[in-house]
Amino acid sequence: MAAAQSVDDAFAPPGEPWHPVSPRLATARRITMMLVMLLVLLVVGLVALVDEARPLAGVLVVVWMVVVVWMWWLIGRRVRSFGYAERADDLLVTSGIMFRRLVIVPYGRMQLVDITAGPLDRQLGVATVQLHTAAASTDATIPGLPPAEAAGLRDRLAARGEQRSAGL
Amino acid sequence: MSIGPRDSRPTAAPTSRRRTHPLTPVINSVRDLGILLGVAVVFFNDGLLQLAGDVGGILGVLLLVGGVGAVLVVVLAVNYRVWLRTEYFFDESGDFGLDSGILQRNERRLSLSRLQTADINRPLLGRVVGLSQVRVEVAGGGDSRVVLAYLSDADAHALRAEIVARAAGLAPDAGEAPEVVLVTVPTGDLVVSLLLRSETLILFLVTILVVFSVTAQEGPAGLMLVLLSGGVPLLAVFAQFNRFFGFTVADSPDGLRLRHGLANVQSQTVPPGRVQAIEIAEPLLWRRKGWVRVSLNVAGLQGQQDGQQEQMLLPVAPHAVAREIIGRVMTGVDPGTMNLVPAPPRARRRAWLQFANLGVGHDDRVLVTSRGFLTRRVAVIPHARTQSVGVTQGPWQRSLGLASVRVDSTPGPVTVVALHRSAGEARQIAEQQLHRAARARASGPAERWMIAPGRPQPGGSSTGTPGGAPPAEEEPDP
């Protein structure tokens, strides 16, 4: 690490490669995205009901399609950018493409570990694990873990947290 | 990090149930009546006057007076009931209890072994008749506090002392810990400093710009705007003045006492070892005067969790004074003497305004970062107080091979961030900070300014000092 100077080294995995999250997270996010975009399409359809606005509606539909394709692709990239790694004393979480992020949380600082899964997430079999410390700004969220992996991770984190608990 | 045996339970001598000051229902009625009157005037003004007018003459006036009188009686009666049924006491298990409510009873028990703060406030209404409120807060989630209003000043001080003494496992009548005033901010300095704040200046410039453009277009009518909009920055200044008037820092065995306020006098105790991070801010126009402002992140201090107030240690003070006080809050730490490593020269292209102020450094106790253009901000966090670390990189930073390192602290005004480091260096700072944090925590508590060598072992000291106990007992933040 000491000689690290290249651009990507700031977000290099610690020895082993990053644990990726489930590609089903991309499915979940794409479904949500499509639901929103279909609503938008509905509005565009209403615009098309007005005769004078029909050419405009045509343009809008093309724009809509471009946006959908772009977001479809972006969601895939974003989901692939998530990764986590468990070290002896801390947990690393990384994410982001444009704005990259790496959070390192010492086990001794964890106050609680949350697992959340909405109805769609449950259907698809993904869950979000979130670590909390006494700092509100600690943003260690790992979305898109299969429920079994999420529960396992939570239990490991909780156990290590208890061993190393350091108070404030 | 507790002082004395860890299992020193709060003294368990139950007391009789006590009520707040008998004037309490009167004060609360005045408050309620004010609110009711305000609502009535805003919403029903026309209706009421018309009603009175329709009935006519003296009868109408009598009706109006009678109506107000009836409301007054009801409000008084209700508040009297509320007062009658509000009782506080200490129970056998050493908890502080407050039972209240007339329709819905609320019985609250605060476990004093987890005491966070016990402070005395003097809201305007209470002050008029010389009464105070006591606010007691214990470690826990959102609603782990009680506010006892109103008590006579003497009772308030006695109660506060009793709470602290019981929490510390001392005799309940140990009395109030003596305090030594360290600093009082002169009113003149406060006014000048507030006027010279960067925020005030920016507001003022914006106002002048707006006024000029409007006057140019609207002619003299625009001058009215001068009066109106010129008031906005002044109002902001006044709000700050009202809050920080008479700012006093006093040293006492159970913590650093801060007292301030013009209309509402607030007092807070910053218990030892509870300071998580500090920031020394130096607005551009203060530099010639050599003034700085010092704010704090304190775990579980009043207002801190709500995020409505930034916790100030010193609203304005000369460098030397600030350094002395900081040295007390974090024993022997003097950020002014530390060597900061500047950001790499190419960071100038990303942040040319604040480049000169960018830096990061550490010694064996604390990490120090500096940043800011108009206001130079130096943040200090003890290694042992590191919650987590983060590295971030935006697209512009990536093109220059830069990244920023953030060290997370508990909620508060202080943000510890080393901006625009070389990407590799950023990761290195983050990893090394974690190492230092782990080592600092392993080698035991460092932040106990109260029992620094040469100081007498204080009495009311285990006021919820964090560390050492099971984690459930000491984490005040959600």
Interface residues (C-beta under 8 A of the other chain):
Chain A: M1 A2 A3 A4 Q5 S6 V7 D8 D9 A10 F11 A12 D89 D90 M98 F99 R100 R101 L102 V103 I104 V105 P106 G108 R109 Q111 H132 T133 A134 A135 A136 S137 T138 D139 A140 S165 A166 G167 L168
Chain B: M1 R274 Q276 A299 R385 T386 Q387 S388 V389 G390 V391 T392 Q393 G394 P395 R398 G401 A403 R406 D408 S409 T410 P411 T415 S422 A423 G424 A426 R427 Q428 A430 E431 L434 A437 A438 R441 P466 G467 G468 A469 P471 E474 E475 P476 D477 P478
